[in-house]
Amino acid sequence: MKNKKISSNDRKQSQLSVNQLLLHKEIYNCQALQRAMAAFGSLARISVTENKLYYCLTFEECRVDERKLLDEFRNYVLIGTIQSMGALYE
């Protein structure tokens, strides 16, 4: 495995606060992200910004444990992304 330089994005990810989540655009689909935001909207106020590589989500006013919420949210977006790939994953 090659060693890779730590980019500013990697440093930024390590500096995220507990209520923030970075999702890489090469892995996570925008439509799946939007569906997850709607589905989880009753559990937290979720805002998103983005740059060239990442969606950066901030969860505020969480009604459940933040860490669990972020983990479940990420799983939900990943499942939605996989399902959007077609019949093979349905």
C-alpha positions in Angstrom: 0.0 0.0 0.0 1.4 3.4 -1.0 1.8 6.1 1.6 -0.1 9.2 0.6 0.4 12.7 1.7 -2.1 14.1 4.1 -4.1 16.7 2.2 -5.8 19.8 3.6 -9.1 17.9 3.2 -7.8 15.1 5.4 -6.6 17.6 8.0 -10.0 19.3 7.8 -11.8 16.0 8.4 -9.8 15.3 11.6 -10.8 18.8 12.8 -14.5 18.2 12.5 -16.6 18.7 15.5 -18.7 15.9 17.0 -21.8 17.0 15.2 -20.2 17.2 11.7 -19.9 14.5 9.0 -17.9 14.5 5.8 -19.2 12.3 2.9 -16.9 11.9 -0.1 -18.7 12.7 -3.4 -17.0 9.8 -5.2 -18.7 7.4 -2.8 -22.0 9.0 -1.8 -24.8 10.0 -4.3 -26.4 13.4 -4.0 -30.0 12.1 -4.4 -29.4 9.5 -1.6 -28.1 12.3 0.6 -31.2 14.4 0.0 -33.5 11.5 0.8 -31.6 10.9 4.0 -31.8 14.5 5.0 -35.6 14.3 4.6 -35.9 11.0 6.4 -33.8 12.2 9.4 -35.2 15.7 9.5 -37.3 15.0 12.5 -34.3 13.9 14.5 -32.0 16.9 13.9 -31.6 20.1 12.0 -29.3 19.1 9.2 -27.4 21.6 7.0 -25.0 20.8 4.2 -22.3 22.6 2.5 -20.0 21.2 -0.2 -16.7 21.6 -1.9 -15.1 19.9 -4.8 -14.7 16.6 -3.0 -17.0 16.5 0.0 -20.5 17.1 1.4 -20.0 18.6 4.8 -23.1 18.0 7.0 -23.7 19.7 10.4 -26.3 18.2 12.8 -27.8 20.5 15.3 -30.6 20.2 17.9 -30.2 16.4 17.9 -33.0 14.5 19.6 -31.0 11.4 20.0 -27.3 10.5 20.6 -25.2 12.5 18.1 -22.7 9.8 17.3 -25.3 7.2 16.7 -27.3 9.6 14.6 -24.3 10.4 12.4 -23.4 6.7 12.0 -27.0 5.7 11.1 -27.3 8.7 8.7 -24.1 7.7 6.9 -25.3 4.1 6.6 -28.7 5.3 5.2 -26.9 7.4 2.5 -24.6 4.5 1.6 -27.6 2.1 1.2 -29.4 4.7 -0.9 -26.4 5.2 -3.1 -25.9 1.4 -3.6 -29.6 1.0 -4.4 -29.4 3.7 -7.0 -26.8 1.6 -8.9 -29.5 -0.6 -10.3 -31.2 -4.0 -10.1 -28.1 -5.8 -9.1 -28.4 -4.2 -5.6 -32.2 -4.3 -5.1 
